[in-house]
């Protein structure tokens, strides 16, 4: 499915305010609310658009963020990644190329929970050969509207 300038304008307005109603978007762009609704639904159905809420970690009591690289042995990396993704502290899991097999992001309420998470929960996932955790010191950019949406005509 190709997108046009109207689709791009709708996406831009949703990026600015994900709570904007179809009517508000329509008024801004000189369209009808039905047109906006139809276009949003079409992009969602084509998996080109997903409107989601993004929460702030600190506001929800998570003071420790980690990136952990995982090396796998004796098991398919995808199976290990699926098991890891079931842990509630884990908010992102990626199968990757390069030196490691899996890259994951974890949020913990406090530093004191790090040992338990690494040694009692994560280390018990079968197939993990090695873990390389890195603690986030500061978040300089936290942006989810980076995927380019372009018309490819």
Secondary structure as GFF3:
##gff-version 3
##sequence-region A 1 153
A	DSSP	alpha_helix	5	16	.	.	.	ID=ss1
A	DSSP	alpha_helix	22	29	.	.	.	ID=ss2
A	DSSP	alpha_helix	33	45	.	.	.	ID=ss3
A	DSSP	three_ten_helix	58	60	.	.	.	ID=ss4
A	DSSP	beta_strand	64	72	.	.	.	ID=ss5
A	DSSP	alpha_helix	77	85	.	.	.	ID=ss6
A	DSSP	beta_strand	90	95	.	.	.	ID=ss7
A	DSSP	beta_strand	102	108	.	.	.	ID=ss8
A	DSSP	three_ten_helix	111	113	.	.	.	ID=ss9
A	DSSP	alpha_helix	114	115	.	.	.	ID=ss10
A	DSSP	pi_helix	116	121	.	.	.	ID=ss11
A	DSSP	three_ten_helix	122	124	.	.	.	ID=ss12
A	DSSP	beta_strand	128	135	.	.	.	ID=ss13
###
